[in-house]
Amino acid sequence: MKTQFGIKDLENLSNVKAHTIRIWEKRYNLLEPDRTDTNIRKYDLENLKKLLNIAYLYNAGHKISKLANLNSIQLQELIKKNIKGVDSEYLGNIFKSAMFEFDGELFDATLEKLLEKKSFREVFSEVFVPLLNEMGILWHSGTIDPSHEHFISEKIKHTIIEHSANYKKNASEKDTQLFTLYLPFKEIHEIGLLYANYELLSAGFKTVYLGANIPMPSLKHILKAKTKVIFVTYFTLLPENDNLQKYINDFQNEVCTKGSSELWVLGSKASKNIKNSKNIKLFKEVKSFTDQVDSLSSV
């Protein structure tokens, strides 16, 4: 578990170039890194949090020469004066701090503040999606430990589940249409699917949530009980790009044999190597999916 960070880690987390960090450090004594025996800079969590705050204020137009003279309390006071309403960029940095300290209470309090001004849909698309994308990049680059990425992912998953529960009792208005949500066999990345379930429930639709790692033959059991189903899935890692169209073809041949059901595919893979057909809908972006749900719910 990381407690110290290299200068490249700070660059990745703050979006401030390492060259700029070195200049600020030399000219203004901005940060106080430790050094290894080979003179390599190592920064602790307090240095990281300070840089995140300074980067936010610097991007807001404040001069680095002024910011460098402020202590942590003064920086926080200046941030409070600069934030207008709910600032997604700054609160995104707070979520990062919660991640590194494994602070669930800080995560919950920050989310509560966001929800005072924004809908959950706005929070998910404007804050959580960019945050998750950044966490993926940081994890692959080795900047964060898997435990950090899992902490954020699980907090977001639980948040979606909690918000979905608020709508389950109302999901009977449009009982003529059933949605079944699942992930392909060996696919475990569930956040996008959970959010799709939330959108459908909040629009008043009934859903059957099967979750991750579902073999295709298992889907046929749904059709034994229901004649018309819209299956919803989310491709993250699987199927692999070369097998996308094969998966669609197999689904049509094995599941949608009578042609009365549909398959909605979400995720960036939805635009790759998949041919359009009458019972297949592709949604690369979250917004295109929510627009479809809104349109269907208004009928």
N, C-alpha and C positions, 0 to 999 in steps of 0.2 A: 504494500500500500504506500503510495507516494506521500511523503511529508516534505520533500525538497524537490525543487524544479530547476532545470537548466534554463538558460536564457531563451533557447528555442521553444521550450514549453511556454514561457511567458509570452512570447510572440504569438504562438498558436492560440492561447487563451484570451489575450487582450486585443489581438489584431494590431498591435504596435510593433513595428519592425525591430528586430534585435539590434540593428545599427542605431536606431533612434533611442532605444532603451540604454545602450552604452553611452551615448552622448548625454542623455539626461542624468545618468548616474555620475558621469565624470564632471559635468558642468555644474549640476545642482545638488549632488549627493542625494538623489531622489530615493534610491533604495540602498539597503545595506546587506549585500550578499555575503555568505561565507565563501571561502575558497578552499579547494582541495589542495593536496600536496603539489599537484601539477598546475595550480593557479587557475583552475576552472571555476567559474562563478556557480554558486548554488543558492537558491532563494527559498525561504520558508513561506508558509501559508500567509503570514501577515504581509510579507512583501508582495505576494500575489494580489491579495485583497486591496492593498494600497494602490497598486498599479491599475487594477480594474476601475477603481473610483477615479483616479486621475485621468485615465483614458476617456472615461465618460465625460468628465468636465472639460477636458481638452477638446474633445469633439464638439462640445457645446459652445466653444468659442473662448474659453479662458486661457490665459497665457501660462505656459509651463513655468516660467520664472516666478509667477505668483503662487501657483499651486504647490511648487516645491517647498515653499516656506510654511505650509499649513500642516498641522498635526491631524491625526485621524478624526478627532472630534470636529475640528474646523472644516475638514473635507466633508463630513457628513452634514453639517449645517449648510454648507454651500450647495450640496446636492439637493437638500430639501427646498432651497430657494429656487433651484433651477427646474425641478420637476414640475411640469404642468399637467395636472390630472394624473393619469396613470401612464408612466413612461415604460413601454415594453422593453426598450434597450437596457435601461438601468435595472429593471426587475429581473431581466434575463441574467444579468451579472449576479444578482442576489441568489438566484437559483443555483448558479455555479458555486457560490460560497457555501450554500446549504449542502451541495453535493460533496465538496471537499471535507466538510466537517461532519458529514452524515447527520445533518440536523433536520429531522423530520418536522419539528415545530416551526423552524424558519421557513421551510418549504410551504407548509400549510398556511402560515400567516401571510406570506407573500402572495399565494394564490387567492386567499380571501380578499386581500387588497385589490388585486386585479379584477375579481368578480364583482366588486362594488361598482365598477364603471363599465365593464365589458361583459358580453354574453360568454357562455362557455364555448360556443362555436368560435368566437373571436379569439379567446384565450388559446384555444387549441391551434388555430391556423396561424395566428400572429406571434405566439410565444413558444408553444410546445413543439410545433413542427420545426421551426428554425433551431431550437435548442437541441432536439433529437438529432437533426442533421449534423449539427456541430459536434455533438457528443460522438457520433459515429466516426467523423474525421479525426477527432482527438484520440479516440481509442485506437484507431488503425495506425496513427502516427506514434503511439506510445506515450502521448502526453498525459493521459489519464489511465488509471488502473481499471480493469474490468469491474471491480467492486464499485467504483464511482458511477460507471455507466449503468450498472444494474440498479443502483440506488435510485437514480433519476427515472429510469424506465419503469421500475416497480411503483414508484410514487405516482407517476402519470397513469399507469394502468389502473391502480386503485382509485384514482380520482375519476377516471372515465366510468368505472363500474359504479361508483357511488352516485354519479349524476344520472347514469342509466336507470338505476333503481327508482329514481323519482318518477319515471315515466311508465314503468311496467304496468301499474294499475290502470293507466289510461290507454293502453295499447290494444283496444278492442273496437275502436271506432271504424277501422278499415279492415274488418276481419275477413273480407273476401280475398285478400291477398296475403300470402305468407312468404316471408323471407327466411332463408336458411343460410347461416353464415358459418364458414369453415375455412381452414387453411389446408393446403395440399399436404400429402404424406411427407413427413420429415421437415416440414416448414414450421418454425416455432415463433417467429416474430409477430406478435399478436396485437400490438398497439393500434395499428391501422384498422384491423378488423373490429376491435372493441369500439373504436370511434364510429365506424360505420353502423354498428349495432345501436350506439347511442343516437345517431341521427335518425335512424328508422323508428326507434321507439318514441323519440320526441315528436316525430311527425304523426304518431298514432298507429303505426303498423305493428302487426304481430311478428315476432321473430322467434326462430329456433336457433340458439347459439351452440354450435358444436365445438368451436374452438380450434386448437392447433392439431396438426399431425393426423389428418383424417384420410384414410385410404379411399380411393374413388368408389370401389364397390359398396362401401358403407353408405354412400349417399342415396343409393337406390331404396334403402329402407324408408327414407322420408316419403318417397313417392308411393309407397304402399298405403300410407295413411292420408296423403294429400295428393290431389290430382294435378294442381297447378302450383308450382313453386318457383320463386326467383332465388336461385343460389347466388350468394355473394362471397367472393374470395379475394384474397390480397396476396399478390406475388411480390415477395421481397428478394429472397435468394433462390427459391425453387418455384416452378421448374427452371432448370437452366435454360439460357437463351436458345440453344439449339433444339430444345425439346418443347418450346412453348406451343407451337402449332400442333404438335403431336398430342399434347395434353388436351388442347381444345377439341381436336378431332375425337380423341378417346372419350371425352366427356359427352360429346354429342351422340356418339354411337352407343355408349354404355349407360348413360344416365337419362339424357333427353331423347329416348327412343321414339316417343310419341309426338315429339315436337311441341308439347304444351308448356314446357318449362324454359326458363332463361338462365343464363350465367352472366353475372356482372363481375368483371375483373378490375380490381383497383391496383394502383401502384405504378411505379415508373416503367416496369416491364410491360405494362399494358399496351404500350405503343410500339413494342418491338416484335417483329416477325409473327404477328397474329392477323389473320385475315378477318375482315368484318363479315358477319353473317346475321341472319334475321333474329336469332336467339342469343346472340353474344353482344354485350355492351362493354366498352372499354373506357376506363376512367383513370387517366394518368395523374390528374391533380385532384386534391380533396375537394376543391371548389366545384369542379364539374360534377362530382358525385352528389354534393349537397344541393346543387342546382336541380339535378334530376329528381332527387327526393322531394324537394320543394314543389317541383312541377307535378309530380305524381300525387302528392298529398292534397293539392288544390283541386284535383279533378272531382 
